Amino acid sequence: MALTKRETALLLEIERWEDSMREDLRSDFGRTYDKWLNRKLNQLPGPLKEKFFGKLDDILFHLHAFIQNSHVQQDARQQLLMTAKTFHEEIDQIEDLKKLSVDQLHYLSELQLSKHRLYSFVQGGLAGTGGLLLMGIDLPAQMLLNLRAVQMTALSYGYEVNTPYEMMTSLKVYHAAILPKHLRYEQWTSLKEELQDSESHPFFYEGEDVFANQATLDHLVKQLVKVSAISMLRKKMIGGIPLIGMAIGAGVNYQMTRQITEFAHQYYRYRLLLEKKDSDHEFD
């Protein structure tokens, strides 16, 4: 099926975004830091790293299941379908969302993602107050929020995330999105290749089921640096409020969620456009 002019323009827009991701714009300090971090991580025993990465993957699998079974997620799914019905009255399930135009799906996705960016901003600000409990749950709360944001993006574009293939895909998208920019492009290319090689509507996932690796630790290290900065600045009060720590927590968490939601949005939009391009059936 030939793409419309608008859909062709969107594909070109995604290609420009992809090109920008390919550029390595790290500063000399950033390159030096990455080399230092890799050198330190390479000094760790291999079995210890493998055990840690395995635990991290287990956490992501459990978080995915928790989100899918939560009442909040079920309510969000129903709200998404109700909103979509204002565009097309015959939408009854998530897969029916593909009957809408890409711009309409972008609108639905942006409604969801703007909420998650706000949640992340508020949660980061609360962690920035310096409370031990709030700082302690900052990382798992961020993982939960951002993984849910990826899932809601998938749902907004008509991809049900409770099948093995879609679950694994959403986890791969999340993992790719948290990587530093110079490493994201490689994962983006891998995701695109999987789309070319997979069936039109696969149910089971046949690729690797290991996500966390040494590159993932860069994200964790940055989160630890953020918590350390907040801890040091929690006594810096302005009007009796730790505004500096709150600004750091809110800003870092917001930017990370923005990075993840942008990557997820581009992936699922690209995937839908690719399906439209290759499909022999046109939705009315």
C-alpha positions in Angstrom: 0.0 0.0 0.0 1.4 3.3 -1.0 1.9 5.8 1.8 0.2 9.2 1.7 2.3 12.3 1.3 1.9 13.0 5.0 3.1 9.5 5.9 6.0 9.8 3.5 6.9 13.1 5.2 6.8 11.5 8.6 9.2 8.7 7.5 11.6 11.4 6.3 11.3 13.1 9.6 12.2 9.9 11.4 15.2 9.4 9.1 16.4 12.9 10.0 16.0 12.0 13.7 17.9 8.8 13.1 20.7 10.7 11.4 21.0 13.1 14.3 21.3 10.1 16.7 24.2 8.7 14.5 26.3 11.7 15.2 28.7 11.4 18.2 28.7 14.8 19.8 30.4 13.9 23.1 32.8 16.4 24.5 36.4 15.4 25.3 35.4 15.1 28.9 32.5 12.8 28.0 34.8 10.5 25.9 37.3 10.4 28.7 34.6 9.6 31.3 33.3 6.8 29.1 36.7 5.3 28.7 37.4 5.5 32.4 34.0 3.9 33.2 34.5 1.1 30.7 38.0 0.4 32.1 36.7 0.2 35.7 33.8 -2.0 34.6 36.1 -4.4 32.7 38.0 -4.9 35.9 34.9 -6.4 37.6 34.7 -10.3 37.6 32.7 -11.6 34.6 30.4 -13.9 36.7 29.6 -10.9 39.1 28.5 -8.7 36.1 26.5 -11.5 34.6 24.7 -12.1 37.9 24.0 -8.4 38.3 22.7 -8.1 34.7 20.5 -11.1 35.2 19.0 -9.7 38.3 18.3 -6.4 36.5 16.5 -8.2 33.7 14.4 -10.1 36.2 13.4 -6.8 37.8 12.3 -5.5 34.4 10.3 -8.6 33.7 8.5 -8.4 37.1 7.9 -4.7 36.6 6.3 -5.4 33.3 4.0 -8.0 34.7 3.1 -5.7 37.7 2.2 -2.9 35.3 0.1 -5.1 33.1 -1.9 -6.6 36.0 -2.5 -3.3 37.8 -5.9 -1.6 37.9 -4.2 1.7 36.9 -3.0 0.2 33.6 -6.5 -1.3 32.9 -8.1 2.0 33.5 -5.6 3.8 31.3 -6.3 1.2 28.5 -10.0 1.9 28.7 -9.5 5.6 28.8 -7.3 5.3 25.7 -10.0 3.4 23.8 -12.7 5.8 24.9 -10.6 8.8 23.6 -9.9 6.9 20.3 -13.7 6.4 19.8 -14.0 10.1 19.4 -12.1 9.7 16.1 -13.5 6.3 15.0 -16.6 4.8 16.6 -15.8 1.2 15.6 -12.7 1.0 17.8 -13.3 -1.7 20.4 -9.8 -3.1 21.1 -6.2 -1.9 21.0 -5.5 -3.4 17.6 -8.4 -1.3 16.2 -6.4 1.9 16.9 -4.5 1.2 13.6 -7.6 2.3 11.8 -6.7 5.9 12.8 -4.3 8.2 10.9 -0.7 8.4 12.1 -1.3 12.0 13.3 -4.3 10.9 15.3 -2.3 8.2 16.9 0.5 10.7 17.6 -2.0 12.8 19.4 -3.2 9.9 21.5 0.4 9.0 22.3 1.4 12.5 23.2 -1.6 12.7 25.7 -0.1 9.7 27.5 3.5 10.7 27.3 3.0 14.3 28.5 1.4 12.8 31.7 4.4 10.5 32.3 6.9 13.4 31.8 4.9 15.4 34.4 4.8 12.4 36.8 8.6 12.0 36.4 9.2 15.7 37.0 7.1 15.6 40.2 8.6 12.4 41.4 12.1 13.7 40.8 11.3 16.9 42.7 10.1 14.9 45.7 13.2 12.8 45.6 15.2 16.1 45.5 13.9 17.1 48.9 16.6 14.7 50.3 14.3 12.4 52.3 15.9 9.0 52.7 12.8 7.1 51.7 12.1 9.2 48.6 15.7 9.0 47.5 15.7 5.3 48.1 12.7 4.6 45.9 13.8 7.1 43.2 15.4 4.6 40.8 12.7 1.9 41.0 10.0 4.6 40.7 11.8 5.9 37.6 12.0 2.4 36.1 8.3 1.9 36.7 7.3 5.2 35.2 9.5 5.0 32.2 8.7 1.3 31.4 5.0 2.2 31.7 5.5 5.1 29.3 7.0 2.8 26.7 4.0 0.4 27.1 1.5 3.2 26.8 3.2 4.4 23.6 2.9 0.9 22.2 -0.8 0.7 23.1 -1.4 4.2 21.6 -0.1 2.9 18.3 -2.2 -0.2 18.4 0.3 -2.7 19.7 -0.9 -4.9 22.6 1.9 -5.5 25.0 0.6 -8.6 26.8 1.9 -11.1 24.2 5.5 -12.5 24.5 6.7 -10.8 21.4 5.3 -7.3 22.3 6.5 -7.7 25.9 10.1 -8.4 24.8 10.0 -5.7 22.2 8.8 -3.1 24.7 11.6 -4.1 27.1 14.2 -3.8 24.2 12.9 -0.4 23.4 13.2 0.7 27.0 16.7 -0.7 27.3 17.8 1.0 24.1 16.2 4.3 25.1 18.1 4.6 28.4 21.5 4.2 26.7 23.8 7.2 26.0 23.1 8.9 22.7 26.2 7.5 21.0 25.1 3.9 21.8 21.4 4.4 21.1 21.9 4.3 17.3 23.3 0.8 17.3 20.3 -0.5 19.2 17.9 1.5 17.0 19.4 -0.3 14.0 19.0 -3.6 15.7 15.3 -2.9 16.4 14.8 -2.0 12.7 16.5 -5.2 11.5 14.2 -7.2 13.7 11.2 -5.6 12.1 12.5 -6.6 8.7 13.1 -10.2 9.7 10.0 -10.9 11.8 6.6 -12.0 10.7 3.8 -9.4 10.2 2.1 -10.2 13.5 4.3 -12.5 15.6 3.1 -13.8 18.9 6.2 -15.5 20.3 9.6 -13.9 20.6 12.5 -15.8 19.1 15.4 -13.3 19.7 17.7 -12.9 22.6 16.0 -12.4 26.0 19.0 -10.7 27.6 18.8 -6.9 27.7 21.0 -5.4 30.5 24.7 -5.2 29.7 27.7 -3.0 30.5 26.3 0.0 28.6 23.2 -0.1 30.9 25.4 0.7 33.9 26.1 4.1 32.5 22.4 4.9 33.2 22.7 3.5 36.8 25.9 5.5 37.5 24.2 8.7 36.4 21.3 8.0 38.7 23.7 7.4 41.6 25.5 10.7 40.8 22.2 12.4 40.9 21.3 10.9 44.3 24.7 11.8 45.7 24.3 15.4 44.5 20.9 15.7 46.1 22.3 14.2 49.3 25.0 16.8 49.5 22.7 19.7 48.7 19.8 18.7 50.9 20.9 21.1 53.6 21.1 24.0 51.1 17.8 25.7 51.9 16.1 28.6 50.1 13.2 29.8 52.2 13.3 26.6 54.2 13.0 24.5 51.1 15.8 22.5 49.4 15.1 24.1 46.0 18.5 23.2 44.5 18.1 19.5 45.2 14.5 19.5 44.0 15.6 21.2 40.8 18.3 18.7 40.1 16.0 15.7 40.9 13.1 17.1 38.8 15.3 18.2 35.9 17.3 14.9 35.6 14.2 12.7 35.8 12.3 14.8 33.4 15.1 14.7 30.8 15.5 11.0 31.1 11.7 10.4 30.7 11.7 12.8 27.7 14.6 10.8 26.2 12.9 7.5 26.6 9.4 8.7 25.5 10.9 10.3 22.3 12.7 7.0 21.4 9.6 4.9 22.0 7.4 7.3 20.1 9.8 7.2 17.1 10.1 3.4 17.1 6.4 2.7 17.3 5.5 5.4 14.7 8.2 4.0 12.4 6.9 0.5 12.9 3.4 1.4 12.0 4.4 3.3 8.9 6.5 0.3 7.8 3.5 -1.9 8.2 1.3 0.5 6.2 3.9 0.6 3.5 4.2 -3.2 3.3 0.5 -4.1 3.9 -1.9 -5.0 1.1 -4.9 -4.0 3.1 -6.1 -0.5 3.7 -8.1 0.5 6.8 -11.2 2.6 6.1 
